[in-house]
Amino acid sequence: MIIISDTVRINPASRQAAVEAGIEMSHASEAEAGCITYRFYSDIEDENLFRRFEIWESDMTSVS
């Protein structure tokens, strides 16, 4: 199992577009084989800081 977590700072003027892109990216990634979850979360103290959290079954780079 591979877990990835990071942060992404969003331009406040482009926040809505970033939210829509994040939803689209989450849905596309979760449709991929091996993806358990792929989500963005808004920080409760800074609405322009998103946290990305992914869980994958395995490191797909090692699959032939």
N, CA, C and O atoms as a GROMACS GRO file, in nm:
protein
  256
    1MET      N    1   0.084  -0.117   0.000
    1MET     CA    2   0.000   0.000   0.000
    1MET      C    3   0.090   0.124   0.000
    1MET      O    4   0.188   0.132   0.074
    2ILE      N    5   0.054   0.221  -0.083
    2ILE     CA    6   0.126   0.347  -0.093
    2ILE      C    7   0.034   0.459  -0.048
    2ILE      O    8  -0.080   0.469  -0.096
    3ILE      N    9   0.081   0.543   0.043
    3ILE     CA   10   0.004   0.659   0.090
    3ILE      C   11   0.083   0.784   0.056
    3ILE      O   12   0.201   0.795   0.087
    4ILE      N   13   0.016   0.879  -0.009
    4ILE     CA   14   0.078   1.006  -0.047
    4ILE      C   15  -0.005   1.118   0.012
    4ILE      O   16  -0.128   1.119   0.002
    5SER      N   17   0.063   1.213   0.074
    5SER     CA   18  -0.006   1.329   0.130
    5SER      C   19   0.081   1.452   0.104
    5SER      O   20   0.202   1.450   0.126
    6ASP      N   21   0.017   1.559   0.056
    6ASP     CA   22   0.090   1.683   0.035
    6ASP      C   23  -0.006   1.801   0.043
    6ASP      O   24  -0.125   1.783   0.066
    7THR      N   25   0.048   1.920   0.024
    7THR     CA   26  -0.035   2.040   0.028
    7THR      C   27  -0.021   2.116  -0.104
    7THR      O   28   0.082   2.111  -0.170
    8VAL      N   29  -0.127   2.188  -0.138
    8VAL     CA   30  -0.131   2.269  -0.259
    8VAL      C   31  -0.190   2.404  -0.222
    8VAL      O   32  -0.302   2.411  -0.170
    9ARG      N   33  -0.117   2.511  -0.249
    9ARG     CA   34  -0.168   2.645  -0.223
    9ARG      C   35  -0.245   2.693  -0.346
    9ARG      O   36  -0.194   2.686  -0.458
   10ILE      N   37  -0.367   2.742  -0.324
   10ILE     CA   38  -0.456   2.786  -0.431
   10ILE      C   39  -0.460   2.938  -0.435
   10ILE      O   40  -0.466   3.004  -0.331
   11ASN      N   41  -0.457   2.993  -0.556
   11ASN     CA   42  -0.476   3.137  -0.575
   11ASN      C   43  -0.622   3.169  -0.538
   11ASN      O   44  -0.712   3.110  -0.597
   12PRO      N   45  -0.647   3.260  -0.443
   12PRO     CA   46  -0.785   3.290  -0.402
   12PRO      C   47  -0.876   3.329  -0.519
   12PRO      O   48  -0.995   3.296  -0.518
   13ALA      N   49  -0.823   3.397  -0.618
   13ALA     CA   50  -0.903   3.439  -0.734
   13ALA      C   51  -0.945   3.320  -0.820
   13ALA      O   52  -1.040   3.331  -0.898
   14SER      N   53  -0.875   3.209  -0.809
   14SER     CA   54  -0.903   3.091  -0.891
   14SER      C   55  -0.955   2.974  -0.808
   14SER      O   56  -0.952   2.860  -0.854
   15ARG      N   57  -1.001   3.001  -0.687
   15ARG     CA   58  -1.038   2.893  -0.595
   15ARG      C   59  -1.147   2.802  -0.652
   15ARG      O   60  -1.134   2.680  -0.646
   16GLN      N   61  -1.253   2.860  -0.707
   16GLN     CA   62  -1.363   2.778  -0.757
   16GLN      C   63  -1.316   2.687  -0.871
   16GLN      O   64  -1.353   2.570  -0.876
   17ALA      N   65  -1.235   2.740  -0.960
   17ALA     CA   66  -1.180   2.659  -1.070
   17ALA      C   67  -1.092   2.547  -1.014
   17ALA      O   68  -1.094   2.436  -1.066
   18ALA      N   69  -1.015   2.577  -0.910
   18ALA     CA   70  -0.930   2.476  -0.847
   18ALA      C   71  -1.014   2.366  -0.781
   18ALA      O   72  -0.979   2.248  -0.788
   19VAL      N   73  -1.124   2.404  -0.717
   19VAL     CA   74  -1.213   2.306  -0.655
   19VAL      C   75  -1.269   2.213  -0.763
   19VAL      O   76  -1.270   2.091  -0.746
   20GLU      N   77  -1.316   2.270  -0.873
   20GLU     CA   78  -1.373   2.190  -0.981
   20GLU      C   79  -1.267   2.097  -1.043
   20GLU      O   80  -1.296   1.981  -1.073
   21ALA      N   81  -1.147   2.148  -1.061
   21ALA     CA   82  -1.038   2.065  -1.114
   21ALA      C   83  -1.003   1.952  -1.017
   21ALA      O   84  -0.976   1.840  -1.059
   22GLY      N   85  -1.003   1.983  -0.887
   22GLY     CA   86  -0.973   1.882  -0.786
   22GLY      C   87  -1.076   1.770  -0.784
   22GLY      O   88  -1.042   1.653  -0.769
   23ILE      N   89  -1.203   1.806  -0.800
   23ILE     CA   90  -1.309   1.705  -0.804
   23ILE      C   91  -1.292   1.617  -0.927
   23ILE      O   92  -1.303   1.494  -0.919
   24GLU      N   93  -1.265   1.680  -1.041
   24GLU     CA   94  -1.244   1.605  -1.164
   24GLU      C   95  -1.123   1.511  -1.152
   24GLU      O   96  -1.128   1.396  -1.195
   25MET      N   97  -1.016   1.563  -1.094
   25MET     CA   98  -0.895   1.482  -1.075
   25MET      C   99  -0.921   1.366  -0.980
   25MET      O  100  -0.873   1.255  -1.003
   26SER      N  101  -0.996   1.391  -0.874
   26SER     CA  102  -1.028   1.284  -0.778
   26SER      C  103  -1.106   1.173  -0.847
   26SER      O  104  -1.074   1.055  -0.830
   27HIS      N  105  -1.208   1.210  -0.923
   27HIS     CA  106  -1.290   1.109  -0.990
   27HIS      C  107  -1.209   1.029  -1.092
   27HIS      O  108  -1.220   0.906  -1.099
   28ALA      N  109  -1.126   1.098  -1.170
   28ALA     CA  110  -1.044   1.029  -1.270
   28ALA      C  111  -0.944   0.935  -1.204
   28ALA      O  112  -0.926   0.822  -1.249
   29SER      N  113  -0.880   0.981  -1.097
   29SER     CA  114  -0.781   0.897  -1.029
   29SER      C  115  -0.845   0.776  -0.964
   29SER      O  116  -0.790   0.666  -0.968
   30GLU      N  117  -0.963   0.796  -0.902
   30GLU     CA  118  -1.029   0.684  -0.835
   30GLU      C  119  -1.082   0.582  -0.935
   30GLU      O  120  -1.114   0.469  -0.896
   31ALA      N  121  -1.092   0.618  -1.062
   31ALA     CA  122  -1.133   0.523  -1.166
   31ALA      C  123  -1.015   0.437  -1.213
   31ALA      O  124  -1.035   0.336  -1.281
   32GLU      N  125  -0.893   0.476  -1.177
   32GLU     CA  126  -0.774   0.402  -1.217
   32GLU      C  127  -0.758   0.275  -1.133
   32GLU      O  128  -0.789   0.273  -1.014
   33ALA      N  129  -0.708   0.172  -1.198
   33ALA     CA  130  -0.681   0.047  -1.126
   33ALA      C  131  -0.580   0.073  -1.016
   33ALA      O  132  -0.478   0.140  -1.037
   34GLY      N  133  -0.607   0.020  -0.899
   34GLY     CA  134  -0.514   0.031  -0.788
   34GLY      C  135  -0.536   0.150  -0.696
   34GLY      O  136  -0.477   0.157  -0.589
   35CYS      N  137  -0.622   0.243  -0.738
   35CYS     CA  138  -0.648   0.361  -0.654
   35CYS      C  139  -0.757   0.329  -0.554
   35CYS      O  140  -0.868   0.290  -0.591
   36ILE      N  141  -0.726   0.345  -0.427
   36ILE     CA  142  -0.824   0.323  -0.320
   36ILE      C  143  -0.896   0.454  -0.289
   36ILE      O  144  -1.018   0.456  -0.277
   37THR      N  145  -0.820   0.562  -0.277
   37THR     CA  146  -0.881   0.694  -0.256
   37THR      C  147  -0.786   0.802  -0.307
   37THR      O  148  -0.664   0.786  -0.305
   38TYR      N  149  -0.845   0.912  -0.352
   38TYR     CA  150  -0.769   1.027  -0.400
   38TYR      C  151  -0.856   1.148  -0.374
   38TYR      O  152  -0.954   1.170  -0.445
   39ARG      N  153  -0.823   1.226  -0.273
   39ARG     CA  154  -0.909   1.336  -0.229
   39ARG      C  155  -0.830   1.461  -0.196
   39ARG      O  156  -0.712   1.455  -0.159
   40PHE      N  157  -0.898   1.574  -0.210
   40PHE     CA  158  -0.846   1.703  -0.167
   40PHE      C  159  -0.932   1.751  -0.051
   40PHE      O  160  -1.053   1.732  -0.051
   41TYR      N  161  -0.869   1.814   0.046
   41TYR     CA  162  -0.940   1.869   0.161
   41TYR      C  163  -0.892   2.012   0.184
   41TYR      O  164  -0.772   2.040   0.176
   42SER      N  165  -0.985   2.102   0.213
   42SER     CA  166  -0.950   2.240   0.241
   42SER      C  167  -0.908   2.252   0.387
   42SER      O  168  -0.975   2.198   0.476
   43ASP      N  169  -0.799   2.321   0.413
   43ASP     CA  170  -0.750   2.343   0.549
   43ASP      C  171  -0.852   2.428   0.625
   43ASP      O  172  -0.905   2.524   0.570
   44ILE      N  173  -0.880   2.395   0.750
   44ILE     CA  174  -0.983   2.468   0.825
   44ILE      C  175  -0.938   2.607   0.869
   44ILE      O  176  -1.022   2.690   0.905
   45GLU      N  177  -0.809   2.633   0.868
   45GLU     CA  178  -0.760   2.766   0.905
   45GLU      C  179  -0.723   2.851   0.784
   45GLU      O  180  -0.710   2.973   0.797
   46ASP      N  181  -0.706   2.790   0.669
   46ASP     CA  182  -0.667   2.862   0.548
   46ASP      C  183  -0.739   2.797   0.430
   46ASP      O  184  -0.695   2.694   0.379
   47GLU      N  185  -0.849   2.858   0.386
   47GLU     CA  186  -0.931   2.797   0.281
   47GLU      C  187  -0.859   2.788   0.145
   47GLU      O  188  -0.908   2.721   0.054
   48ASN      N  189  -0.746   2.854   0.132
   48ASN     CA  190  -0.670   2.849   0.008
   48ASN      C  191  -0.554   2.750   0.013
   48ASN      O  192  -0.470   2.746  -0.077
   49LEU      N  193  -0.550   2.671   0.117
   49LEU     CA  194  -0.452   2.564   0.130
   49LEU      C  195  -0.527   2.432   0.125
   49LEU      O  196  -0.609   2.402   0.213
   50PHE      N  197  -0.500   2.353   0.022
   50PHE     CA  198  -0.564   2.223   0.008
   50PHE      C  199  -0.464   2.115   0.046
   50PHE      O  200  -0.344   2.129   0.024
   51ARG      N  201  -0.515   2.009   0.103
   51ARG     CA  202  -0.435   1.892   0.136
   51ARG      C  203  -0.483   1.778   0.048
   51ARG      O  204  -0.602   1.749   0.041
   52ARG      N  205  -0.388   1.714  -0.019
   52ARG     CA  206  -0.420   1.600  -0.105
   52ARG      C  207  -0.381   1.473  -0.032
   52ARG      O  208  -0.275   1.465   0.029
   53PHE      N  209  -0.469   1.376  -0.039
   53PHE     CA  210  -0.446   1.249   0.030
   53PHE      C  211  -0.481   1.137  -0.067
   53PHE      O  212  -0.594   1.128  -0.115
   54GLU      N  213  -0.383   1.052  -0.096
   54GLU     CA  214  -0.401   0.941  -0.189
   54GLU      C  215  -0.365   0.810  -0.121
   54GLU      O  216  -0.271   0.805  -0.041
   55ILE      N  217  -0.439   0.706  -0.153
   55ILE     CA  218  -0.401   0.571  -0.111
   55ILE      C  219  -0.411   0.482  -0.234
   55ILE      O  220  -0.513   0.478  -0.302
   56TRP      N  221  -0.301   0.412  -0.262
   56TRP     CA  222  -0.292   0.321  -0.376
   56TRP      C  223  -0.260   0.181  -0.325
   56TRP      O  224  -0.194   0.165  -0.222
   57GLU      N  225  -0.306   0.081  -0.396
   57GLU     CA  226  -0.280  -0.058  -0.357
   57GLU      C  227  -0.131  -0.088  -0.357
   57GLU      O  228  -0.083  -0.158  -0.267
   58SER      N  229  -0.057  -0.037  -0.458
   58SER     CA  230   0.086  -0.064  -0.466
   58SER      C  231   0.152   0.042  -0.552
   58SER      O  232   0.085   0.127  -0.610
   59ASP      N  233   0.283   0.037  -0.559
   59ASP     CA  234   0.361   0.127  -0.643
   59ASP      C  235   0.341   0.081  -0.788
   59ASP      O  236   0.397  -0.020  -0.830
   60MET      N  237   0.263   0.154  -0.863
   60MET     CA  238   0.227   0.113  -1.000
   60MET      C  239   0.346   0.117  -1.095
   60MET      O  240   0.340   0.058  -1.203
   61THR      N  241   0.454   0.186  -1.058
   61THR     CA  242   0.571   0.192  -1.146
   61THR      C  243   0.641   0.057  -1.155
   61THR      O  244   0.716   0.033  -1.249
   62SER      N  245   0.617  -0.030  -1.058
   62SER     CA  246   0.684  -0.159  -1.058
   62SER      C  247   0.602  -0.268  -1.127
   62SER      O  248   0.646  -0.383  -1.136
   63VAL      N  249   0.482  -0.232  -1.176
   63VAL     CA  250   0.394  -0.329  -1.243
   63VAL      C  251   0.432  -0.339  -1.390
   63VAL      O  252   0.448  -0.236  -1.456
   64SER      N  253   0.447  -0.461  -1.441
   64SER     CA  254   0.482  -0.480  -1.583
   64SER      C  255   0.358  -0.498  -1.667
   64SER      O  256   0.368  -0.515  -1.788
   0.00000   0.00000   0.00000
